[in-house]
Amino acid sequence: MSRAGKSQISTGFINPQYALVMAEPELPLEEFARRQGRTLKSVQQDADKGLLPLVNTGKRTRTVNMVALFMRALEDAQSFLAHRV
């Protein structure tokens, strides 16, 4: 296979440059639960336990920081790929 036909991503490597556009970088717990197919109660419990990154908006409504959640998933993916044999 010619060099031009080879994949640009090698096994265990993630290009450190990302282009990410998030239409909604923050979501209220209610909307987050709906999109995840979960109950509001279960999402509230995860938020209470500190399992979800929350944004302090100064309002009563708690909001999930979707950018932080994405970054957490990205770090997990990079760690997984780095430890593959």
C-alpha angles and dihedrals in degrees: 000000000000120000091250090058095054123100116260092217117073124203113279095014129105119189106244092219114087133179107204127168116187114192090196114026089176129042130186112241091251093057092042090054092049093050092047093048091239134126119262089236093058092048091048089052091051089049091049090052092051093247093127125058106240130198118225100227095165089239128108091248113089113223130202116229100228093186091057090046090052092048091051090052091047092053090049091051093049091048091049092051093045092055097046115115 
